[in-house]
Amino acid sequence: MRRFAAVLALWGSRANLTASPQSALEISIHIIDSLAPLWVGGGALFEHGDGFEKMCWAADLGSGAGFPGLVLAAATPAQFTLIESRRKRASFLTVAAAEMRLRNVTVRWARADSGEGGANFDIVTSRAVGESRGALALASSLLRFGGLAICSPRAGQGLDVARAAFAGLFVVRT
């Protein structure tokens, strides 16, 4: 995480990654929040299936500054595809993954709704991606049957349960 924080501090303001990329407190909060899927609900994630295991394929939509994708990739053996539509951010993610020596990360510079990839992932994460962008439908389209979507709306945004159901997702709140 120190390597990640160093790269984030270097790139942060140039690529508009976070509000205060040099703030240790802000970065710490983002890292802790990114790790939440590993323990939310008393380990409910692992009751769902294998969780973030070695043979698990996970995608992170709108990876931006690497939250939660890079953090989860550093904490688990799962194979991660970080999907980011902005070139500067995708470049940052590539550099950060290399600096962190993560061999379980692939960065895809593309719009998540470009149709690339298909339903190949066991887990899809999406943090702070607005529903107006159709994050729930995108997450659903990338999941294998029986997969798990972990979508965290922005503060004050809420989760549209009806839209999640329409996208084929079951909603579990913890």
SULRAJO-V948797 format. One line per field, one symbol per residue. psi: psi as a letter, one per 30 degrees, with the letter a starting at -180 (. if undefined). Layout:
psi=???
This chain:
psi=feeeeeeeeefeeegheleiffjeeeeeeeeeeefefffkhhgfeffebfbilegkkkkjkhfcggkfeeeeefflgljkjjjkfkeeeeeeeeeeeeefhjfgkkkjjlkfgffkeaifkekkljkhkkffgheeeeeeffklkglkkjkjllkfelkjeeeeeefgkkkkk.
